[in-house]
Amino acid sequence: MDSIIARGMTFRGCHGVMAQEKITPQVFKVDLEMFLDLKNAARQDDLQSTIDYDQVYHLVEKIVEVESFALIETLAEEIAGVLLKTFPQMDSVEVTVFKPEPPVEGEFDYFAVKIKRFQK
């Protein structure tokens, strides 16, 4: 299966269980791998036959920056659901949401959630 990959999309949002996380935006990074057949897009060299990266970016941006969830699991699920609904030609999508600065004492690069969802 072919795929379109987006890595390191960076946004600021209010997601978390702590009260401060609900009001103070923090950095979230999102990686996507969108699975679909790209044969026709390649042959036709036509944007209408594939997925518009700009549209994907702005859909994810709106979810991360406007919505607010307690869990990054829920954030990832919302992103996957919106993308699958918006792009019916997408067979499945893998979403990874990174939270580089959670309120956890210790040394680490990030915490993340990765999910894969399929078209119904």
Rosetta constraint file for C-alpha pairs under 8 A:
AtomPair CA 1 CA 35 HARMONIC 6.46 0.50
AtomPair CA 1 CA 36 HARMONIC 6.46 0.50
AtomPair CA 1 CA 37 HARMONIC 6.41 0.50
AtomPair CA 2 CA 35 HARMONIC 5.74 0.50
AtomPair CA 2 CA 36 HARMONIC 5.55 0.50
AtomPair CA 2 CA 37 HARMONIC 5.50 0.50
AtomPair CA 2 CA 38 HARMONIC 6.08 0.50
AtomPair CA 3 CA 33 HARMONIC 6.26 0.50
AtomPair CA 3 CA 34 HARMONIC 5.24 0.50
AtomPair CA 3 CA 35 HARMONIC 4.28 0.50
AtomPair CA 3 CA 36 HARMONIC 5.82 0.50
AtomPair CA 3 CA 37 HARMONIC 7.59 0.50
AtomPair CA 3 CA 38 HARMONIC 7.59 0.50
AtomPair CA 4 CA 33 HARMONIC 5.74 0.50
AtomPair CA 4 CA 34 HARMONIC 5.12 0.50
AtomPair CA 4 CA 35 HARMONIC 6.58 0.50
AtomPair CA 4 CA 36 HARMONIC 7.94 0.50
AtomPair CA 5 CA 31 HARMONIC 7.64 0.50
AtomPair CA 5 CA 32 HARMONIC 5.66 0.50
AtomPair CA 5 CA 33 HARMONIC 4.48 0.50
AtomPair CA 5 CA 34 HARMONIC 6.33 0.50
AtomPair CA 6 CA 31 HARMONIC 5.57 0.50
AtomPair CA 6 CA 32 HARMONIC 5.02 0.50
AtomPair CA 6 CA 33 HARMONIC 6.45 0.50
AtomPair CA 7 CA 30 HARMONIC 6.78 0.50
AtomPair CA 7 CA 31 HARMONIC 4.45 0.50
AtomPair CA 7 CA 32 HARMONIC 6.41 0.50
AtomPair CA 8 CA 29 HARMONIC 5.60 0.50
AtomPair CA 8 CA 30 HARMONIC 5.72 0.50
AtomPair CA 8 CA 31 HARMONIC 5.65 0.50
AtomPair CA 9 CA 29 HARMONIC 5.40 0.50
AtomPair CA 9 CA 30 HARMONIC 5.11 0.50
AtomPair CA 9 CA 31 HARMONIC 6.48 0.50
AtomPair CA 9 CA 57 HARMONIC 7.60 0.50
AtomPair CA 10 CA 27 HARMONIC 6.87 0.50
AtomPair CA 10 CA 28 HARMONIC 5.88 0.50
AtomPair CA 10 CA 29 HARMONIC 4.50 0.50
AtomPair CA 10 CA 30 HARMONIC 6.54 0.50
AtomPair CA 11 CA 27 HARMONIC 5.76 0.50
AtomPair CA 11 CA 28 HARMONIC 5.40 0.50
AtomPair CA 11 CA 29 HARMONIC 6.33 0.50
AtomPair CA 11 CA 61 HARMONIC 6.49 0.50
AtomPair CA 11 CA 64 HARMONIC 6.70 0.50
AtomPair CA 11 CA 65 HARMONIC 6.68 0.50
AtomPair CA 12 CA 25 HARMONIC 5.46 0.50
AtomPair CA 12 CA 26 HARMONIC 5.08 0.50
AtomPair CA 12 CA 27 HARMONIC 4.57 0.50
AtomPair CA 12 CA 28 HARMONIC 5.93 0.50
AtomPair CA 12 CA 64 HARMONIC 7.06 0.50
AtomPair CA 12 CA 65 HARMONIC 5.83 0.50
AtomPair CA 13 CA 24 HARMONIC 7.89 0.50
AtomPair CA 13 CA 25 HARMONIC 4.59 0.50
AtomPair CA 13 CA 26 HARMONIC 5.52 0.50
AtomPair CA 13 CA 27 HARMONIC 6.60 0.50
AtomPair CA 13 CA 28 HARMONIC 6.90 0.50
AtomPair CA 13 CA 64 HARMONIC 5.53 0.50
AtomPair CA 13 CA 65 HARMONIC 4.53 0.50
AtomPair CA 13 CA 66 HARMONIC 7.19 0.50
AtomPair CA 13 CA 67 HARMONIC 7.83 0.50
AtomPair CA 13 CA 68 HARMONIC 7.33 0.50
AtomPair CA 14 CA 21 HARMONIC 5.59 0.50
AtomPair CA 14 CA 22 HARMONIC 4.96 0.50
AtomPair CA 14 CA 23 HARMONIC 6.18 0.50
AtomPair CA 14 CA 24 HARMONIC 6.18 0.50
AtomPair CA 14 CA 25 HARMONIC 4.71 0.50
AtomPair CA 14 CA 26 HARMONIC 6.43 0.50
AtomPair CA 14 CA 64 HARMONIC 7.94 0.50
AtomPair CA 14 CA 65 HARMONIC 7.26 0.50
AtomPair CA 14 CA 67 HARMONIC 7.75 0.50
AtomPair CA 14 CA 68 HARMONIC 5.55 0.50
AtomPair CA 14 CA 69 HARMONIC 7.48 0.50
AtomPair CA 15 CA 21 HARMONIC 5.99 0.50
AtomPair CA 15 CA 22 HARMONIC 6.05 0.50
AtomPair CA 15 CA 25 HARMONIC 7.89 0.50
AtomPair CA 15 CA 68 HARMONIC 5.25 0.50
AtomPair CA 15 CA 69 HARMONIC 4.95 0.50
AtomPair CA 15 CA 70 HARMONIC 5.46 0.50
AtomPair CA 15 CA 71 HARMONIC 6.62 0.50
AtomPair CA 15 CA 72 HARMONIC 6.97 0.50
AtomPair CA 16 CA 21 HARMONIC 5.31 0.50
AtomPair CA 16 CA 22 HARMONIC 6.44 0.50
AtomPair CA 16 CA 69 HARMONIC 6.42 0.50
AtomPair CA 16 CA 70 HARMONIC 4.28 0.50
AtomPair CA 16 CA 71 HARMONIC 5.69 0.50
AtomPair CA 16 CA 72 HARMONIC 7.39 0.50
AtomPair CA 17 CA 21 HARMONIC 6.83 0.50
AtomPair CA 17 CA 22 HARMONIC 7.48 0.50
AtomPair CA 17 CA 70 HARMONIC 4.77 0.50
AtomPair CA 17 CA 71 HARMONIC 7.02 0.50
AtomPair CA 18 CA 22 HARMONIC 6.86 0.50
AtomPair CA 19 CA 23 HARMONIC 7.14 0.50
AtomPair CA 20 CA 24 HARMONIC 5.91 0.50
AtomPair CA 21 CA 25 HARMONIC 6.85 0.50
AtomPair CA 21 CA 26 HARMONIC 7.60 0.50
AtomPair CA 22 CA 68 HARMONIC 7.23 0.50
AtomPair CA 26 CA 101 HARMONIC 7.41 0.50
AtomPair CA 27 CA 99 HARMONIC 6.82 0.50
AtomPair CA 27 CA 100 HARMONIC 6.88 0.50
AtomPair CA 27 CA 101 HARMONIC 7.28 0.50
AtomPair CA 28 CA 64 HARMONIC 7.76 0.50
AtomPair CA 28 CA 97 HARMONIC 6.87 0.50
AtomPair CA 28 CA 98 HARMONIC 5.66 0.50
AtomPair CA 28 CA 99 HARMONIC 5.15 0.50
AtomPair CA 28 CA 100 HARMONIC 6.85 0.50
AtomPair CA 29 CA 97 HARMONIC 5.85 0.50
AtomPair CA 29 CA 98 HARMONIC 4.96 0.50
AtomPair CA 29 CA 99 HARMONIC 6.76 0.50
AtomPair CA 29 CA 100 HARMONIC 7.92 0.50
AtomPair CA 30 CA 95 HARMONIC 7.09 0.50
AtomPair CA 30 CA 96 HARMONIC 5.62 0.50
AtomPair CA 30 CA 97 HARMONIC 4.70 0.50
AtomPair CA 30 CA 98 HARMONIC 6.20 0.50
AtomPair CA 31 CA 95 HARMONIC 5.92 0.50
AtomPair CA 31 CA 96 HARMONIC 5.08 0.50
AtomPair CA 31 CA 97 HARMONIC 6.67 0.50
AtomPair CA 32 CA 93 HARMONIC 6.96 0.50
AtomPair CA 32 CA 94 HARMONIC 5.63 0.50
AtomPair CA 32 CA 95 HARMONIC 4.83 0.50
AtomPair CA 32 CA 96 HARMONIC 6.47 0.50
AtomPair CA 33 CA 93 HARMONIC 5.68 0.50
AtomPair CA 33 CA 94 HARMONIC 5.07 0.50
AtomPair CA 33 CA 95 HARMONIC 6.76 0.50
AtomPair CA 34 CA 90 HARMONIC 6.60 0.50
AtomPair CA 34 CA 91 HARMONIC 7.80 0.50
AtomPair CA 34 CA 92 HARMONIC 6.17 0.50
AtomPair CA 34 CA 93 HARMONIC 4.47 0.50
AtomPair CA 34 CA 94 HARMONIC 6.45 0.50
AtomPair CA 35 CA 90 HARMONIC 5.82 0.50
AtomPair CA 35 CA 91 HARMONIC 5.59 0.50
AtomPair CA 35 CA 92 HARMONIC 5.23 0.50
AtomPair CA 35 CA 93 HARMONIC 5.91 0.50
AtomPair CA 36 CA 89 HARMONIC 6.47 0.50
AtomPair CA 36 CA 90 HARMONIC 4.86 0.50
AtomPair CA 36 CA 91 HARMONIC 5.30 0.50
AtomPair CA 36 CA 92 HARMONIC 7.25 0.50
AtomPair CA 37 CA 89 HARMONIC 8.00 0.50
AtomPair CA 38 CA 42 HARMONIC 6.15 0.50
AtomPair CA 38 CA 49 HARMONIC 7.79 0.50
AtomPair CA 38 CA 50 HARMONIC 6.68 0.50
AtomPair CA 39 CA 43 HARMONIC 6.22 0.50
AtomPair CA 40 CA 44 HARMONIC 5.85 0.50
AtomPair CA 40 CA 49 HARMONIC 6.41 0.50
AtomPair CA 41 CA 45 HARMONIC 5.47 0.50
AtomPair CA 41 CA 46 HARMONIC 5.73 0.50
AtomPair CA 41 CA 47 HARMONIC 7.00 0.50
AtomPair CA 41 CA 48 HARMONIC 7.73 0.50
AtomPair CA 41 CA 49 HARMONIC 4.65 0.50
AtomPair CA 41 CA 50 HARMONIC 5.59 0.50
AtomPair CA 42 CA 46 HARMONIC 7.61 0.50
AtomPair CA 44 CA 49 HARMONIC 7.59 0.50
AtomPair CA 46 CA 50 HARMONIC 7.43 0.50
AtomPair CA 47 CA 51 HARMONIC 7.03 0.50
AtomPair CA 47 CA 52 HARMONIC 6.74 0.50
AtomPair CA 51 CA 56 HARMONIC 7.72 0.50
AtomPair CA 51 CA 87 HARMONIC 7.28 0.50
AtomPair CA 52 CA 56 HARMONIC 6.44 0.50
AtomPair CA 53 CA 57 HARMONIC 6.12 0.50
AtomPair CA 54 CA 58 HARMONIC 6.29 0.50
AtomPair CA 55 CA 59 HARMONIC 6.13 0.50
AtomPair CA 56 CA 60 HARMONIC 6.27 0.50
AtomPair CA 56 CA 83 HARMONIC 7.37 0.50
AtomPair CA 57 CA 61 HARMONIC 6.02 0.50
AtomPair CA 58 CA 62 HARMONIC 6.08 0.50
AtomPair CA 59 CA 63 HARMONIC 6.46 0.50
AtomPair CA 59 CA 82 HARMONIC 7.83 0.50
AtomPair CA 59 CA 83 HARMONIC 7.78 0.50
AtomPair CA 60 CA 64 HARMONIC 6.17 0.50
AtomPair CA 60 CA 79 HARMONIC 6.25 0.50
AtomPair CA 61 CA 65 HARMONIC 5.85 0.50
AtomPair CA 62 CA 66 HARMONIC 5.44 0.50
AtomPair CA 62 CA 67 HARMONIC 7.40 0.50
AtomPair CA 63 CA 67 HARMONIC 5.30 0.50
AtomPair CA 63 CA 75 HARMONIC 7.76 0.50
AtomPair CA 63 CA 78 HARMONIC 7.57 0.50
AtomPair CA 63 CA 79 HARMONIC 6.84 0.50
AtomPair CA 64 CA 68 HARMONIC 7.48 0.50
AtomPair CA 64 CA 75 HARMONIC 7.28 0.50
AtomPair CA 69 CA 74 HARMONIC 6.48 0.50
AtomPair CA 69 CA 75 HARMONIC 6.34 0.50
AtomPair CA 70 CA 74 HARMONIC 7.54 0.50
AtomPair CA 71 CA 75 HARMONIC 6.61 0.50
AtomPair CA 72 CA 76 HARMONIC 6.08 0.50
AtomPair CA 72 CA 97 HARMONIC 6.65 0.50
AtomPair CA 72 CA 99 HARMONIC 7.91 0.50
AtomPair CA 72 CA 112 HARMONIC 7.76 0.50
AtomPair CA 72 CA 113 HARMONIC 6.74 0.50
AtomPair CA 73 CA 77 HARMONIC 6.25 0.50
AtomPair CA 73 CA 113 HARMONIC 6.14 0.50
AtomPair CA 74 CA 78 HARMONIC 6.14 0.50
AtomPair CA 75 CA 79 HARMONIC 6.31 0.50
AtomPair CA 75 CA 97 HARMONIC 7.69 0.50
AtomPair CA 76 CA 80 HARMONIC 6.22 0.50
AtomPair CA 76 CA 95 HARMONIC 6.05 0.50
AtomPair CA 76 CA 96 HARMONIC 6.80 0.50
AtomPair CA 76 CA 97 HARMONIC 6.12 0.50
AtomPair CA 76 CA 113 HARMONIC 7.35 0.50
AtomPair CA 76 CA 114 HARMONIC 7.51 0.50
AtomPair CA 76 CA 115 HARMONIC 6.99 0.50
AtomPair CA 77 CA 81 HARMONIC 6.12 0.50
AtomPair CA 77 CA 115 HARMONIC 7.47 0.50
AtomPair CA 78 CA 82 HARMONIC 6.14 0.50
AtomPair CA 79 CA 83 HARMONIC 6.19 0.50
AtomPair CA 79 CA 95 HARMONIC 7.44 0.50
AtomPair CA 80 CA 84 HARMONIC 6.15 0.50
AtomPair CA 80 CA 93 HARMONIC 6.37 0.50
AtomPair CA 80 CA 94 HARMONIC 7.43 0.50
AtomPair CA 80 CA 95 HARMONIC 6.50 0.50
AtomPair CA 80 CA 116 HARMONIC 7.83 0.50
AtomPair CA 80 CA 117 HARMONIC 6.53 0.50
AtomPair CA 81 CA 85 HARMONIC 6.12 0.50
AtomPair CA 81 CA 117 HARMONIC 7.89 0.50
AtomPair CA 82 CA 86 HARMONIC 5.97 0.50
AtomPair CA 83 CA 87 HARMONIC 5.93 0.50
AtomPair CA 83 CA 93 HARMONIC 7.86 0.50
AtomPair CA 84 CA 88 HARMONIC 5.97 0.50
AtomPair CA 84 CA 90 HARMONIC 6.28 0.50
AtomPair CA 84 CA 91 HARMONIC 7.86 0.50
AtomPair CA 84 CA 92 HARMONIC 7.15 0.50
AtomPair CA 84 CA 93 HARMONIC 7.37 0.50
AtomPair CA 84 CA 118 HARMONIC 7.62 0.50
AtomPair CA 84 CA 119 HARMONIC 6.20 0.50
AtomPair CA 88 CA 119 HARMONIC 7.42 0.50
AtomPair CA 90 CA 119 HARMONIC 7.08 0.50
AtomPair CA 91 CA 118 HARMONIC 5.97 0.50
AtomPair CA 91 CA 119 HARMONIC 5.37 0.50
AtomPair CA 92 CA 116 HARMONIC 7.01 0.50
AtomPair CA 92 CA 117 HARMONIC 5.54 0.50
AtomPair CA 92 CA 118 HARMONIC 4.12 0.50
AtomPair CA 92 CA 119 HARMONIC 5.74 0.50
AtomPair CA 93 CA 116 HARMONIC 5.58 0.50
AtomPair CA 93 CA 117 HARMONIC 5.54 0.50
AtomPair CA 93 CA 118 HARMONIC 6.55 0.50
AtomPair CA 94 CA 114 HARMONIC 6.99 0.50
AtomPair CA 94 CA 115 HARMONIC 5.60 0.50
AtomPair CA 94 CA 116 HARMONIC 4.16 0.50
AtomPair CA 94 CA 117 HARMONIC 6.51 0.50
AtomPair CA 95 CA 114 HARMONIC 5.57 0.50
AtomPair CA 95 CA 115 HARMONIC 5.40 0.50
AtomPair CA 95 CA 116 HARMONIC 6.32 0.50
AtomPair CA 96 CA 112 HARMONIC 6.64 0.50
AtomPair CA 96 CA 113 HARMONIC 5.50 0.50
AtomPair CA 96 CA 114 HARMONIC 4.18 0.50
AtomPair CA 96 CA 115 HARMONIC 6.53 0.50
AtomPair CA 97 CA 112 HARMONIC 5.40 0.50
AtomPair CA 97 CA 113 HARMONIC 5.40 0.50
AtomPair CA 97 CA 114 HARMONIC 6.58 0.50
AtomPair CA 98 CA 110 HARMONIC 6.34 0.50
AtomPair CA 98 CA 111 HARMONIC 5.84 0.50
AtomPair CA 98 CA 112 HARMONIC 4.26 0.50
AtomPair CA 98 CA 113 HARMONIC 6.74 0.50
AtomPair CA 99 CA 110 HARMONIC 5.60 0.50
AtomPair CA 99 CA 111 HARMONIC 5.33 0.50
AtomPair CA 99 CA 112 HARMONIC 5.96 0.50
AtomPair CA 100 CA 109 HARMONIC 6.23 0.50
AtomPair CA 100 CA 110 HARMONIC 4.05 0.50
AtomPair CA 100 CA 111 HARMONIC 6.29 0.50
AtomPair CA 101 CA 110 HARMONIC 6.68 0.50
AtomPair CA 102 CA 110 HARMONIC 7.75 0.50
AtomPair CA 102 CA 111 HARMONIC 7.53 0.50
